[in-house]
Amino acid sequence: MPLHKGPEQPDKRPATVNPFYGQANPVGGMTEAPPQHRLPDGPLPPSTAYQLVHDELMLDGNSRLNLATFVTTWMEPQARVLMDECSDKNMIDKDEYPRTAELERRCVAMLADLWNAPDPSAAVGCSTTGSSEACMLAGMALKRRWTKRNADRYPGARPNLVMGVNVQVCWDKFCNFWEVEPRLVPMEGDRFHLDPQAAAELCDENTIGVVGILGSTFDGSYEPIAELCAALNELQSRTGLDIPVHVDGASGAMVAPFLDEDLVWDFRLPRVSSINTSGHKYGLVYPGVGWALWRSDAELPEELVFRVNYLGGDMPTFALNFSRPGAQVVAQYYTFLRLGREGYRAVQQTTRDVAMGLAERVEALGDFRLLTRGDQLPVFAFTTVPDITSYDVFDVSRRMRERGWLLPAYTFPENRQDLSVLRVVCRNGFSSDLAELFVEDLGSLLPELRQQQHPLARDKGAATGFHH
């Protein structure tokens, strides 16, 4: 979660209350505004409190027009009803809510089967609050296994984790929090993700594992997981080093099984020890659920699993937090049940078709060059062609926000910091009609942007945000 500091001048601009919202009382209670940065002295009527919060949230962006986020922004009404019915259930309390716990277990089994675990009944896994927590758990398991193998050298030796520079920030957090050296494979030229041979060359006796990304957040491309495993197989044959692979499938692990069935990236590769995904991305559930799975209990050290009985029963848990609502897990099971393999295939194929069609339309405008085309993740990145000097991607992002579109512009990391791009994330609910409107809005801005003397947007080193 973001960190926040208190205001320097609390309540400098206090909220105002429409007289219609309040309930009349002898002391002007219809219009007196509550404080914003300290608890009010007394309660408000529920209708007034609701309207105050509701009105302030009107200034948020429209989530359906947010082309930056990978997170699901639309679900069926029936799913919302189920989530509301389960919002008061504490997911950790498996003895009190055994059926919710059973639905979680079934989801783990379904994912083990989907990801081709050699023996789905032997695979172990858990739900999480999202892929970030799932990655932390997977990293902890990798580090603990390395520590046990190197008990005679640790803690003197410093463990390291090899990954591409394009990894999501959660892996930087993991290395920072758990004191693991990050070894990053840089981008080179038109290669925007990890190179298998370069990754293998960074490995040594202190490497706890290598992370492969099935769907880079920078451009939507899959990293070559099979080639990575092959490079590590060759490394083992030369050196004896047996380096496990974790697949960060935050997005792609819920796309590739349905649209790229011939792509081998999962537990079919013996070197893949664990996989994570975000149920709230292409798993098609509202924010708040992720999944982490291990090939078998041999990949998840027993000492990382805690068992408590003070809520009743025996509850093995592997998580960074304790209490959390069961609503998102129930919604995940509903979605699995509702769609099945064919339903997921239809949804993801439609989303990919929209992404690829939109990418072609953007390229046809003539001002932009595609880096990816939406044919892996339903995501594509593009930048301006070399002869465009009057504006840049940050100007495009700024002007598209004026039309309500949240279109992120950002620079690539080390070795390609010269490259600034725009990225479009297509999700279920972003229809071909919305894509048509997007292209129309983008195209209508170009004549004016071409007339600029030079790019106008500032602070190009930071990703763009949304502001009214």
N, C-alpha and C positions, 0 to 999 in steps of 0.2 A: 504494500500500500504506500502511497505517497506520504512523505513527511510534511507536517504542517506546523507552523509557528503561530503563536497568538498575534492578534492585530496590534500594530503600534498605537493606534488610536481607536480603541473599542467604541463601537456604536457611533462613529462619526456620521454615518448615514443610516439612521435607524429606519426600520421597515415602517411603512404606513399601512393603515388598515382602512379599507373601503367601509364606509358606514353600513353598507348592506351585509358585510360579513359578520359583524359583531352582534352581540346581544345587549340590548339597552340596559343600563344601570344608572343609578343616580350620579356616578362620578365620571361620566363620559366614556364608559367602557366600550362604546361602539367604535371609537377612533383611536384610542390610546394604543400605541405600538409597543409590543414586547421587546426587550433587549435582544440583541443578536449574539453577543459574546459572553453572556453570563445567564444563569438560570433565572427565569422570571420569578418574581416574588410569589405569584400565585398561579393557579391553573387557568387555562383558556378553554372555552367551549370546544368540543372536538371539531365542529364544523368550521370554526374560525382557524384553528390550528391547521386543519387540512388545507383550507383555501390559501393560507399564507405560504405553506410549503409548496403546494401545487403551482401557485403563480410564479414563485421563484424558479422552479424547475422548467417553466416554459422557455427560459432563456438558454437551456441546454440545446445542443444540436439535435437534429433528427437522426436517430440511430440507423434508420433504413438508408439514409443517404451518406452514411459514413463508410467511405471506401478505404479507410485506413485500417479498421479493425478486422481481425479474423474471427471475432466472437459472434456467435449466433444472435441475430436481432429479431427473429420471428419464430414463433411456435404456434401450434394449433390451440384453439380455445380449450380443448379437452386436456391438453398437457398443462395449461395454466391452472385449470381447476384442480388437477391432481397435485400440482406443486403447492397450491394454496392449502389443500387438505393435509399436506405433510410438512408444512412450514414450521410446525411446533414440535416435530419429532427430532430428537437428538440422535444423529446417526451413530454416535459412539455407543449408545445404550442398546446393545444388541439383545439383551435379555428382556427389556421392556418392549422393544419393537422388533420382534423376531422376523416378521414378514419383510420389513424394510431391509434387514440384514440379509435375508434370503434373496431378495431382488439384487442386492449388491453382489452376492456370490454368483448368481446366474449371469450377471453382466461380465464378471471376470471370466467365467467359463466360456461365454460367447466370444469374447475377445481372444482368448487362448486358441479357440478353434479358428477364428477369423485370421489370426496371425500364424497359423500352421505350426503350433507347438507340437513336437513329436508325440507327446502324450498330454492332451489337454487336461486330463484329470490330475496330472502331476504339476502343472504350472501353478504358480502362486501369484497373487496380485491383490490390489486394493484400490479403492477409490481415493481420490485426493480432492483438494480444492481447485486444482487445475494442473496444467503441465509443469508450472514452475515448481510446485511442491513435489510432483512426481519425479522431476529431474533431480531434485535434491535427494530424494529417497534412493534413486538409482545410483547417484554419485556416492552416497554414504555406503551403500552395499559394495560398490567397487573398491572404495578406499578400505573398508573393513576387511575384505577378502585379501587385498594386497598386504595390509598390516599383519594379518595372520600368517601369510606366506613368508613375510620378512621380519618375523618377531625378533630375530637375532640382530637385525640392523636398525630397526625402528625403535625410538623416534629420531635417531641420529640422521637417517636418510630422509630426504624430503620427497614426498610423493608428487607425481605430476599427472596431468590429464591432457591428452592430445585432442585437438578439435580445430575446425576451421575458424577463421576470424569472423565469419558470418553467423556464428551461433547466437541464439537469443540471449538476452542479458542475464537470464536465470543461471546460466553456466558460469558467467563471471561472478555472480553472487555466490554460487556454490564454492568456487575456488577460493574466494575471499573468506567466506564464513568458516570453511572447513580446512583452511590452510593447506591448499593444494596448489602447486605451481601450474598455471595454465600455459600450455605450449600450443601456440596458434599457427596454423598454416595460413600464410597470407594469400590474398587474391593476387592474381597475375594476369595482365592483359584482359582477355575476354572470358577468363575462368573466374567465376564469382563465388565459388565454394571450394570445399576441401579437395585436394589432390591426393589420391590414395598412396602413391609412392612417397610423396613429401611427408605425409602423416607417419608412414612406417619409419622413415628416417629420423623422426623426432622421438621415437620410442626408445626406452632403455629399461634397465632393471627396476627403475622406480616408477614406471608408468602404470597407473592403476587401470587404465582403459583408454579407448578411443571413442569419441562421440561422432556418430554419423547423423546428418540431418535429412530427414525425408520431407523436404519442403522448406527451403530457406525463406525466412521472413523478408530478406532483402529483394528477392526477385521471383520467388515461387518455384525455383528449380529443385529437383531431387538430387541429393548427393549419391554417388555411385557406391552403394553399400556392398554389393557383391564384389566389386573390384577392390574395395577397402579390405574386406575379409581375405581376399586372395593375396593382397600385398602383405597382410599380417601372417598368413599361412607361410608365405615364402620367408618372412622374417624369422618365424619360429624354426623353420627347417635349417636356417643358417646359424642362428644364435641360441636356440632353445627358449627364447622368450615367448611366453604364451599370454598374449594380450587380448582381453575380452573387448567386445564392442557393445556399446549401448546405442540403440537407435532412438533418437528424439523424433518421434512421429507425431508431434503436437498437432499438425494438420494432415500430413500425408498418410498417416496410418489409418485414417478414416476415408481416404480417397483411393489410394493405390489398390487395396484389396477388391474394390468394386470395378475400377476402370482400367487397371493395369495388372491384370491377373498373372501375366507372364513375367512380370518384373519380380525377381527374387531379391528380397530385402529383409525378410523377417526371420522367424525361428527355423525356417528351412536351412538357413546358414548356421552351422554348428557354433561358429564363433560369436553369434549374437546371443548375449546372455540376458538382456532385458530390453524392454520397449515401453515407451510412454506415449500417451496421446491426450488431447484435450477433448473431453466430451462436449465442451461448450464451444468448440470451433466446428469442424466438419462432422463432429458427432451429433450436431444439430440440436443441442440443448442450451438453454439460457445459461449465463455465466455462473460458475461455481462448482464445476465438476471436471476432474481429470482422472486418468487411470495409469497405474504402473504395474507391469507384469514381468515376472522372471521365468525363465525356461523351466526351472524346478526349484525346490527348496535348497538345493545345493548352491545356487547363486545368491540366495538371501541368507546371510549369516543369522543363526538363531538368536544370538545375543542382541540383535537389533529389534527383536520383537518383544513387546511388553505385554504382560498379562495382568489384568486387574480384576478384582471381584467386588469392589465396593459399590458398584451399581447393580450387583446381582449377577450370578452366572460367571463363566470364564470367558474373558474377552481378549483374545490376542490382537494387538494393534501395532501398526507400523505407520506412524504419521508424525508430522511436526507439530500439529495442534491436537486438541482433544475434542471438544464439543463442536459440532457443526450440524446444520439442518440436513435432513434426509430428502428434502424435496428434489434436489437436482439428480440424485441417484435414482429416485423413482421416475423422474422425467426421462432419464437415460433408458431405463428398462422399458418404459412406455414407447419410446421412439424405436428401440430395437424391435419390440413386438409389433408396433404399428407398421413399420416399413419392411422389415426383413431384408434379405440380400437384394432382391429385385427392386424393392422400393428405394433402398439406398443407392443402387446403381442408377436408377432413373433420376433421382434428385441430383446426384453428383455429376452425371453426364449432362443434364440440363445446365447446371452451373458452369461446367467446363465449356459447353457450347456457347453460352453467353459470353464468357471471358474471351474465348478465341475470336468470336465474331466482333466483339468490341475492340479487341486489339487490332484487328484488320482495319476497322473503321478509323481508329486513331492514326494508324500508319498512313492511311489514304489521305489524311488531311495535308500531308506533305511536310509539316514542320517538325515531325517527331520521328525518332528512330527507336524501334523496339529492341529491348535487351532479351526479353522472354515473351512468349506468345500465349500463355495460359494453357498450354497443352500438358502440363504436369499438375501442379496445384492450379486451381482456377484463379490464378493471380498473374499479373504481368507488370513489368516495369518498363518505363520508356524515358527517353531524354530528348532534348532538342537536337536537330541535325546541326552539323558544324557551321553552316552559313547563317544560322540564326544568331544574331548578336544584339538585337534590340531588346530582347527579354530572355529570361531564363525560367527554369522549372519553379523557382520560388515565386516568381510573378504569376505563373499559371495557377499555382496553388492558392495564392492570395485572391486572385480574381474569381476563381471557382467557388471559394467560400462565400463570395458575395451572392452567388446563386443558390447557396445552401449545401453545396457539395463539400464534403470533408475529404480532400485529396492530398495525401501527404507528399511532401518534397523533402529529400534528405540526401546527404552525401554518403558514399560508400566508405568502408573502413580502410585501414592501412594498406598501402601500395596502390589503392585506387581512390584516394581521397579527392582526386581531380574530377571524379565522376559524380554528378548530381542527377538524381532521377525523381520521377513521379511513379507511384505504385497504385494499382487498382486491385483491390481484393473483392472478388465476386463471391457472394454467399447465396444460400437459398433465400429467396425473397427479393433478391436483386434481379428483376425480370428483364426480358428483352426490351420491354417498353421503357423501363427506367434507363437501360443502356442507351436506347435511342435518344432519350431526353438529355443524357449526359453528353453524348457526341454533339448534339445540337448546341448545347450551352458552350461546350469547349470550342466548337467551330466558330460560333458567333463572337467569341472574344479575340480570335486571332487577328483580324484586321486592325483592331485598336492596339493590340500588343505589338504588332509589327511596326507601328508608327512611332513607338517610343524611341528616344535617342539612345537609351542604354537600359539595362535591367534596373528596376527600382526597388525590389525587395531587399531587405537588409537581414543581417544575422544569418547568413547562409550556412554557418556551421552547425546550426541547430535545426532539428525537425520542426516543421510548421505545426502550429496548434490552431484550434478553432476559437474564434472570438466574434461576438456580435458587435 
